[in-house]
Amino acid sequence: MKTPIFDFVKDYAESNASRLHMPGHKGKSFLGCEKYDITEIDGADVLYNASGIIKESEENAASLFGTSATYYSTEGSTLCIKAMLSLVCAGKSERPLILAARNVHKAFIYAGALLDFEVKWIYAKSSSHLCSCPLTADEVEKQILGCNRTPDAVYITSPDYLGNTADIKGIATVCERHSIPLLVDNAHGAYLGFLEKSLHPIHLGATMCCDSAHKTLPVLTGGAYLHISEKGKEFIPHAEDCLSLHASTSPSYLIMQSLDLCNAYLAEGYREKLKATAKKVAELKNSLGELSFEASVSEPLKLTLSPLSYGYTGNATADYLFKNGISCEFADIDFVVLMFTPENTDDDFARVLEALSGIEKKESIRFSPLSLPREDEGRLTLRQAVFAESEWIATERAEGRICASPTVSCPPAVPVTVSGEVITKEAVEIFKAYNIDKIKVVK
Ligand SMILES: Cc1ncc(COP(=O)(O)O)c(C=O)c1O
């Protein structure tokens, strides 16, 4: 597979040209990578008005991912989420309506504030965790039928931060029956299309999705894709404009080179490497199961431990692992999440097993799950709340106040209380459990 962006920048870096253009480092070494950090010079193409090397590279990605069109983002899935929501909101004569599973990343909330769409939230019957919203296709259909008008899109997050995946195929069938685009936040699942049996949202029937390449593929932080399927062809002519609406005009060529090189990585032996890694993760889960460590069912590259039954909180387990040279992706009271890719060594796997084998099993911790706040309608719209006059107050004093900004940093960046909703007593408990001691509320 060709790597046109990488090749162009390499040739330019080796050409020893006098750089009388941005950036100001002029290719001199401060961090070490500056000679490859260029801007949109002649021949380097223009992201979001691509017709040269970027277009060629994006087309390579589209053919690898099996999409009708794929666009690069150097500003993460965050940018792609805003762009795909802009695409479904554009050209509507009334205020757009999005039917969304409640476990959205905060990028969705900010998109709602900027685009002023109305949201109808779908809550899961069974979930007790902020990050999860397990839905059946029937539930989604019931919610569609319960709307007072046809939603402009259904929006789900799959996989979620804990590695749970949704029934995208079933939900896509429902959406198709009602002629509604299905948008999937697949930030955690860029690799899913390369499994023996693809689990990528585009192959399961989604209209559009975002993938954070940087989360699971060997791509620099910030690299992501906006994918559009055959079903979403009508959105293709407007995609670059909708990305531009939210993006910087100075995209990182370091990240674009990384996305470009990733095409070659994916084309050359990745499927086999992925299969072997998924097998190692499954074996690790089995070995931990033999030690009576509970690992949740999750997508193949995540190991999500529920250590309460072993006598430890997720946070305590993550601290212990850190002291043993293992840095986890995410931990809270209930869970610890570890993410693997083919770039992890056998030593990494062995270290996790060895460290966890060394923990003494204790009496299980009984912890009543924090019940998630549920509000069918906010007091204010997302836009009104996010742009309202607001103030920071101590979490203990927030009950009864209206939430202004989402106030949950990454990870998991899933809002406890949605902007515009009243902060309940239960929500205060969850904020505290995530060590959030200040909340931005409407004045
Ligand atoms: C579910 C989910 N969606 C979207 C994002 C945003 O992705 P990015 O960091 O690539 O902008 C994240 C980030 O962690 C996420 O967990």
The ligand as an ORCA input file, in Angstrom:
! r2SCAN-3c Opt
* xyz 0 1
  C     -16.606      6.893     23.635
  C     -15.713      8.015     23.204
  N     -16.097      8.799     22.193
  C     -15.346      9.814     21.753
  C     -14.136     10.096     22.337
  C     -13.328     11.250     21.828
  O     -12.281     10.729     21.081
  P     -10.955     11.548     20.758
  O     -10.136     11.544     21.992
  O     -10.333     10.765     19.636
  O     -11.355     12.905     20.342
  C     -13.695      9.317     23.421
  C     -12.432      9.625     24.090
  O     -11.991      8.991     24.991
  C     -14.503      8.244     23.857
  O     -14.140      7.479     24.902
*
